[in-house]
Amino acid sequence: MLCRQTTSIMEHKKRPNLSGLAAAGFWLLVWQIAAMAANRNLLLPLPTVPKTVTALFRLLGRAAVWHAIGLTLLRVLAGFVCAILIGSVGAVLSWKNRLFQFLSDPMLHMIRTVPVAAVIILVFLWVPRQHIPAFISFLTVMPVIWSNVREGLRNIDPQLGEMARVFGMSGREQFRRVTLPQLEPFYLAAIRTGIGFAWKSGIAAEIICRTPLSIGNLLWQSKAAIAYDEVLAVTLLIMTLSTCFQQLTKPWTREGKR
């Protein structure tokens, strides 16, 4: 009986992976056919799948590209971690203090509504170019963390806290066994959403600011050189790294715990 259950679980996990690979293969085939059909009438041919993959491996053979990947990851993660820390503190303060909430809500609304490109141009006046991607990632993710954690705090059941005090739980035990489990879904949803925002906004900042030794600057240089096979190769690299980021958050989400 146990063997059957284990086998069914393994099959259930394999099916989404196989379906994902099938869908990816379908769109790669569409890309290849579309490029081959379009190249009959274009003076500047569109890169096909083999040419793009060849360009990707050519790029990955350069040490400078790996250096750029590492620095981009570092910038995005730095902004993301700072957003989690400051967003969490801000959520707690705005939950406990009505005046702080009143003053901070317009700031959060402004950060959400102003286009990322406009923020990058404004920040460019005061922040060094190499630090702008991390700062933009921070600004993009911080409101998401702030709002979700505050909403989680508002939805905490006070009766569970009263019951914990009746049973003589310490403050630390109450936080670990009562408060944290109720906050967990809100926190994990914010992290899951925020990591994608951090990555996309950080790359956009690198492109606009021409940040040296960055994936965004690689994309800009490829476009300036009219090397469209490298443009698509760098785009494919960005998508792959973004998927890896999303996969890293799965172990802490409900989806990864099933």
Salt bridges, closest charged atoms under 4 A:
GLU11 OE1 - ARG15 NH2 3.97
ASP105 OD1 - ARG150 NH1 3.01
GLU162 OE2 - ARG165 NH2 2.82
GLU184 OE1 - ARG254 NH2 3.73
GLU184 OE2 - LYS257 NZ 2.46
GLU206 OE2 - ARG75 NH1 3.09
ASP229 OD2 - ARG58 NH2 3.31
GLU230 OE2 - ARG58 NH2 3.35
GLU230 OE2 - ARG62 NH2 3.53
GLU255 OE1 - ARG192 NH2 3.67
GLU255 OE2 - LYS250 NZ 3.38
